[in-house]
Amino acid sequence: MSQNSSLPHRDVDSAGISREQLRLLFEALPTALAATVVNAALLTWVLLPLTPAPLLLGWLAALLGTTAYRYQLLWRFRRIADGEFNPSGWSRAFFIGALLAGLSWGLAGYVLFPRESGVHQIFLVFVIAGMTAGAAVSLAPMWSAATAFMLPAVGLMVARVLSLDWDVAPVMALMGLLFLFTAALISRRSYHFTLESIRMRFSRERDRAALAESTERNRRLLEGAADGIFGIDRDGVTTFVNPAASRMLGYGAEELVGRANHAMIHHSHADGRPYPRGECRMLAPLSDGEPQQVDDEVLWRKDGSNFPVEYASTPLFSGEEVVGAVISFRDISERRRTEEALRLAATAFEAHEAIAITDLRGNILRINQAFTDITGYVESEVLGHNPNILQSGRHDADFYEQMWRTLSLSGHWEGEIWNRRKSGEVYPEWLSITAVRDEGGAVTHYIAHFQDITERKQAEAHIEYQAYFDALTELPNRRLLLERMEQELSRSRRHGHYGAVLFLDLDRYKTINDSLGHAVGDALLKEVAARIR
């Protein structure tokens, strides 16, 4: 990077223009140096008979030294990388070289002027004029360098002419100044033309670069877009398609481009009914110029299957005329499945089983209607509260500690628990708590499902009562007797105790039952049982 790479945009352009000016100057320098050497050699050969050799050779040495300085600038310039230089330093060095060259030719016009030979004078003037004209063109990219060459080259010769005692000397000097003025004017115009050409080229390059960047950016956007995107012309023929569209439709891009869009991917409704082209909302912008946004239609894949999409069709204009449209579409199959899952989840959430959702700290976030029906609490009364507001007091701290330990280890706990309704009534419930984890496996929520099992507990108690007690006398039956006998025998054996069993017999019960009837017999059994009790 050059040292100007961090400058503002305008300064970077100025530095770039300066570099381009120098590049043009150094491109023209080899020709200028060759012309300098050739003209210097010719002038030396022509003036040698009329000019003292030391003076002539001294001038030639000075000119060749200046030429060598300018050549080493050219050699160094060609060795540096494009753009990797400081324009101001090189401009200064080039200006010095042009000034020295101008002074060299000006000295030729002043000290080598042959007073005795008009032919040689004309030759000298032609050489200096030619070099000046060449400098006006070759040094045009840097007008200051052109001026630095032309002013001493012509000015010293004009001064030499004015020093002569010729009658026409003033006129010749005026002509020399007019030539200098004309050359300077031509050089100035060439400078502006060159500068404008450089700026125009830079502007075109920037425009091309911006266009290429924009094109590349658009290409990357199209290729990287998750949505399918394709373009159609005014006849509905596909003009371009991005990879996502090809992938979703199952076609290669070459199979879609150049073919009628509607007939390939939008020919039928979801139920298989034909979709007339004239009714196609995707193509509607081609006729009315209005964009279309469609939330629920289907597109057809190459294999004959369809998938639900939402799409936007946007018209393209050339002036006021519609020349095509761009269609972007999105496969909403997953969204459909998600919506269906949410609908099912919402239905399940409002089932008869009570549900409570809590955050990681156990604060209630949401409940369903069954929760209210069982506990008596409405949603506004429990949101943000911990479920311990339902505790009955029948379970100790160890019970809840064990519950949360199991939940933390396995992510699930299930069991019977006693809770308290808003009314204060204690009731049994079957509770199931499940931890909800994110994609990384971290617990984010808990979901509790529970049922009021009061009726089930009552039914179980009734069944147990019927299994162990006589229905008529409400006394323990034989099954319970045997169980209790076994328990007592085990306890006696364990502690070395003895026990006794009393057997009571109800005499002549069968006679009463047969003679007076079963109702009287049952009444007798109940009375005896009451007395025994």
Buried (B, 14 or more C-beta within 10 A) or exposed (E): EBEBEEEEEEEBBBBBBBBBBBBBBBEBBEEBBEBBBEBBEEBBEBBEEEBEEEEBEEBBEBBBEBBEBBBEBBEEBEEEEEBEBBBEEBBEBBBBBBBBBBBBBBBBBBBBBBEEBEEBBEBBBEBBBEBBBBBBBBBBBBBBBBBBBBBBBBBBBBBBBBEBEEEEBEEBBEBBEEBBEEBBEBBBEBBEEBBEEBBEEBEEEEEEEEEEEEEEEEEEEBEEBEBBBBBBBBEBBBBBBBBBBBEBBBBEBEBBBEBBBBEBBBBEEEEEEEBEBEEBBBBBBBEEBEEBEBEEBBBBBBEEEBBBBBBBBBBBEEEEEBEBBBBBBBBBEEEEEEEEEEEEEEEEBEEEBBBBBBEEEEEBEBBBBBBBEBBBBEEEBBEEBEBEBBBBEEBEEEEEEEBEEBBEEEBEBBEEBBBBBBEEEEBBBBBBBBBEEEEEEEEEBBBBBBBBBBEEBEEEEEEEEEEBBBEEBEBEBEEBEEEEEEEEEEEEEEEEEEEEEEEEEEEEEEEBBEEEEEEEBEBBBBEBBEEEE
